[in-house]
Amino acid sequence: MVSALVSLFCGARLGWPDDRPAAPLFELQQLLRGSRQQNEAQIRALCHTVPLSEQTVLCRVLGRYKMFVDAADHGLSPHLMLDGYWEMWLTEALVRAVRPGMTVIDIGANLGYFTLLIADLVGPGGRVHAFEPNPPIAARLKQSLSLNGFVDRSVVHECALGDAVGREMMLVYPKGEPKNAHLVAAQRPSEDGPGPAPEEHLLKTRRLDSFTEIVHADVVKIDADTAEEAIWHGMTRLLASNRPMTVFLEFACARYAAPDDFLAEIQRSGFTLGRLELDHGIRMVSPSDVLAAPTTVDQMLVLRR
């Protein structure tokens, strides 16, 4: 049943004429040439979905990739099924930043929308390390990478990163919102609130530096809902190399005890501060600009050296 549906999704011969033309895939470089409105419309027109089970749907994203998404996810998967893209401003920025042959680390990979894009951009000579601690989400990510032929250049690490090796933490993910999963202390009970109780998964953290196979990184994306500072402290070996590096770091002042100190630490590691804005691309900012934003607002900082 599943294989038949995938064949239908891919446009296999199921009673169609032999000369039926295949729909062209969306060209990634078009993201840097055409208008965003035109690109989004073209990607949306190429978007298709095939339900495979009560839990899993196969959809086409970015007009190129076949991706397994979560039917119970209300926060990300419906947008991918409806539009075929997510956070176009970040999608465009990654197309500009990632080059063939690079080593890229995707921390908080979720279902793998950005991981698939990055794996395509680095090419056969590049390498992608995706970190996703949520077991069922990581399983779909692995399936998507395999289906698109990217297994040779990518690896999925099913673990949570932090500033220590072996620290017990609880991964909490709200019902229907796995993209909002976050770590809390293992002994701390989940907070009760409106809506269904969140699911929990006990795990142990690792430092990024503990992965000896990762000797350097050209681009790092960190989107880990509250764990960004701990992850930064766990990658000191990579930071100490002083190699050129671009880091996309989701930053919200309310997540850190001393956000000004965190920004100062980033600058001491040799990085300039930029902020990715929805309609204006990357703009250089000062620490005071970052700290002036509402404390709970997520800012995508672009750190370069």
C-alpha positions in Angstrom: 0.0 0.0 0.0 2.7 2.5 1.0 4.9 1.7 -2.0 2.0 2.2 -4.4 1.1 5.5 -2.9 4.8 6.7 -3.1 4.8 5.6 -6.7 1.7 7.6 -7.4 3.2 10.6 -5.6 6.4 10.4 -7.7 4.4 10.3 -11.0 5.1 6.7 -11.9 3.2 5.2 -14.8 -0.3 4.3 -13.5 -2.3 4.5 -16.7 -0.8 7.8 -17.9 0.5 8.1 -21.5 4.2 7.2 -21.9 4.9 10.6 -23.3 3.4 12.5 -20.3 6.1 15.2 -19.4 7.5 15.1 -15.9 6.9 18.2 -13.9 10.1 20.2 -13.6 11.7 20.5 -10.1 12.0 23.9 -8.6 15.5 25.3 -9.1 17.1 26.4 -5.8 19.0 29.3 -7.3 15.7 30.8 -8.4 15.3 31.7 -4.8 18.0 34.3 -5.2 16.8 35.6 -8.6 13.0 35.8 -8.6 10.7 37.7 -6.3 9.8 35.9 -3.1 6.1 36.1 -4.0 6.7 34.4 -7.4 8.9 31.7 -5.9 6.4 30.9 -3.2 3.6 30.6 -5.7 5.7 28.3 -7.9 6.7 26.1 -5.0 3.1 26.0 -3.8 1.9 24.9 -7.2 4.4 21.9 -7.1 3.3 20.9 -3.6 1.5 17.5 -3.3 0.6 15.3 -0.4 -0.1 11.5 0.0 -1.4 10.2 3.3 0.5 7.0 4.1 -1.0 6.1 7.5 -2.8 7.8 10.4 0.6 9.1 11.6 2.6 9.9 8.4 2.0 11.9 5.3 4.4 12.2 2.3 4.6 15.6 0.8 6.8 17.5 -1.7 8.6 20.6 -0.2 10.5 23.3 -2.0 9.2 21.9 -5.3 12.1 19.3 -5.1 12.2 17.0 -2.0 9.9 14.2 -0.9 9.5 14.5 2.8 7.7 12.5 5.5 5.8 14.7 7.9 3.8 14.1 11.1 0.0 13.9 10.7 -0.4 14.7 14.4 1.8 17.8 14.2 -0.3 21.0 14.1 2.6 23.6 14.0 4.9 22.7 11.1 3.6 19.8 9.0 0.3 21.4 7.9 2.3 24.4 6.4 4.6 22.0 4.6 1.7 20.1 3.2 -0.2 23.2 2.2 2.6 25.5 0.9 5.7 23.3 0.5 8.0 25.7 2.3 8.8 27.1 5.8 10.4 30.4 6.9 11.3 31.5 3.4 13.6 34.2 4.8 15.8 31.6 6.4 15.5 29.3 3.4 16.9 32.1 1.2 19.7 32.9 3.7 20.8 29.2 3.8 20.9 29.0 0.0 23.3 32.0 0.1 25.4 30.7 2.9 25.9 27.0 2.1 28.2 25.9 -0.7 29.3 22.5 -2.2 31.8 20.7 -0.1 30.9 22.4 3.2 30.4 20.7 6.5 27.1 21.9 8.0 25.6 21.2 11.4 21.8 21.4 11.9 20.9 21.5 15.6 17.2 21.1 16.2 16.6 19.6 12.8 13.0 18.6 13.5 11.4 16.8 10.5 14.3 17.9 8.3 13.0 20.6 6.0 16.3 22.6 6.4 18.4 19.4 6.6 17.2 18.3 3.1 17.9 21.7 1.7 21.4 21.8 3.2 22.2 18.2 2.1 21.3 19.2 -1.5 23.4 22.4 -1.3 26.6 20.7 0.1 26.5 18.2 -2.7 28.2 14.7 -2.7 31.5 16.2 -1.4 29.9 17.9 1.6 28.7 16.6 5.0 25.6 17.3 7.1 25.3 16.5 10.8 21.6 16.8 11.9 20.7 16.6 15.6 17.2 15.7 16.6 16.4 14.1 20.0 12.7 13.4 19.5 12.7 9.7 18.4 9.7 9.5 16.1 10.6 12.8 14.5 14.2 11.7 14.0 13.0 8.5 12.4 11.0 10.5 9.8 14.0 12.7 9.2 16.2 9.6 8.4 13.5 8.3 6.0 13.4 11.6 4.2 17.1 11.8 3.8 17.2 8.2 2.5 14.3 8.8 0.0 16.0 11.8 -1.5 19.3 10.0 -1.9 21.2 12.0 0.7 22.3 9.2 3.0 25.9 9.3 1.7 26.4 12.9 2.8 24.4 13.1 6.0 24.1 11.6 9.5 21.3 12.0 12.0 22.3 12.1 15.7 19.4 11.2 17.8 20.5 13.1 20.9 20.2 16.4 22.7 23.1 18.8 22.9 24.2 20.8 25.9 27.2 21.9 27.9 27.8 18.5 29.6 28.1 14.9 28.7 25.7 12.5 30.4 23.5 15.1 32.1 20.0 13.7 32.5 17.3 16.1 31.1 13.7 15.8 30.1 12.6 16.5 26.6 9.2 18.0 26.8 7.1 18.4 23.6 3.6 19.9 23.6 0.9 17.8 22.0 0.7 18.7 18.3 3.7 21.0 18.5 6.9 18.9 18.3 8.8 21.9 16.8 8.4 23.5 20.3 10.1 20.7 22.1 12.5 21.9 24.8 14.7 20.5 27.6 14.0 20.9 31.3 15.8 19.5 34.3 15.0 15.8 34.7 13.7 16.2 38.3 11.5 19.2 37.4 7.9 18.2 36.8 6.2 19.6 33.7 4.1 22.7 34.3 0.4 22.2 34.0 -1.4 24.6 31.7 -4.3 24.8 29.3 -4.6 22.1 26.6 -3.3 18.5 26.6 -0.5 17.6 28.8 2.9 17.6 27.0 4.7 14.4 26.3 8.1 13.7 27.9 11.2 11.8 27.1 14.1 11.2 29.5 17.5 11.5 27.8 21.2 12.4 28.5 22.9 15.3 26.8 26.2 15.4 24.9 28.5 18.2 24.1 29.0 18.9 20.4 32.7 18.7 21.1 32.3 15.1 22.1 31.6 14.1 18.5 35.2 13.5 17.4 34.1 12.9 13.8 33.1 16.5 13.6 36.5 18.2 13.2 35.2 21.5 11.9 32.1 23.3 10.7 31.5 25.9 8.0 27.8 26.6 8.8 25.9 25.8 12.0 22.2 26.3 12.6 21.0 26.3 16.2 17.3 26.3 16.8 16.8 24.4 20.1 14.2 26.3 22.2 16.0 27.4 25.4 19.2 25.3 25.0 21.1 27.6 22.7 23.5 29.0 25.3 24.3 25.5 26.7 24.9 24.3 23.2 27.3 27.2 22.6 29.2 26.3 25.7 29.4 22.7 24.5 31.1 23.6 21.2 34.2 25.4 22.5 36.6 23.1 20.5 35.0 24.1 17.3 34.8 27.8 18.3 38.5 27.8 19.4 39.7 26.8 15.9 39.2 30.4 14.7 38.1 29.0 11.3 35.7 31.1 9.2 32.2 30.1 10.3 28.6 31.2 9.9 26.2 30.5 12.8 22.4 30.9 12.5 21.3 31.2 16.2 17.8 31.6 17.4 18.0 34.0 20.3 15.3 35.2 22.8 16.5 37.3 25.8 14.0 35.6 28.2 15.8 32.3 27.7 19.1 33.3 29.3 20.0 34.5 32.8 22.3 37.2 31.4 21.6 37.7 27.6 24.1 40.5 27.5 26.9 38.3 28.8 25.9 35.6 26.2 26.2 38.2 23.4 29.6 39.4 24.7 30.8 35.8 24.8 29.8 35.4 21.1 31.7 38.5 20.2 34.8 37.4 22.1 34.8 34.3 19.9 35.4 36.6 16.9 31.9 36.8 15.5 30.1 39.8 14.2 26.4 40.2 15.0 23.7 40.2 12.3 20.0 39.7 12.4 17.9 38.0 9.8 14.8 40.1 9.1 11.7 38.9 7.3 11.8 41.3 4.4 15.3 42.9 4.5 17.7 40.0 4.7 20.7 40.1 7.1 21.3 43.4 8.8 24.3 44.2 11.1 23.2 44.9 14.6 24.8 45.8 18.0 24.2 44.0 21.3 22.0 46.8 22.3 19.8 46.3 19.2 19.4 42.7 20.1 18.6 43.4 23.8 16.1 46.1 22.9 13.7 43.5 21.3 10.9 42.2 23.4 12.3 39.5 25.7 10.2 36.7 24.4 10.5 37.4 20.7 12.7 34.9 18.8 15.4 36.6 16.8 17.4 34.7 14.2 21.0 36.0 14.7 23.5 35.5 12.0 27.0 35.3 13.4 30.0 35.5 11.1 33.8 35.4 11.4 
